[in-house]
Amino acid sequence: MCSTGLITSTHTTGEPAHPTPGIEPSAFRIIQGALSNAAWHAPGAEARVEVDHRPSAVTNTSPNRPDRLSARPPPEDTK
């Protein structure tokens, strides 16, 4: 991703386990896609990839960004 100009840092927590087959390439592709989206939609931004090997550490967050769903107005009643 460095060749795209996206500044990327990584942080790893926990001890790596032996994942079931397919987990590692799937994680790679998901992270690759997320970084590609960041480079495309937020040129000049910085990205941080956090890998947490603890079993309860599955998150997908966007820091410093309001929740877009809560910012939507309620749907109009069309009855």
C-alpha positions, 0 to 999 in steps of 0.5 A: 500500500505504500506505493499508493501513498497511503500511510499504513501502520500495524499493531498486533496484540496477543499470541497468534494461534493456528487458524483453521485453513482459509482464515489467514488468506481470508484475513489478508484479502479483507485487509487488502480490500479495506486498505484499497478502499481507504486509498481510493476514498480517502487519499492522503489519509492514514490507516492503521491495521490492528490484528488482535489474536484474542478470541473476543476481539472482533471489531470493525471501526472507523475512528473519528467518524460519526455513525452514518446510520444514526445520522439518517432522518427517520423514514417518512410514513408513506401510508 
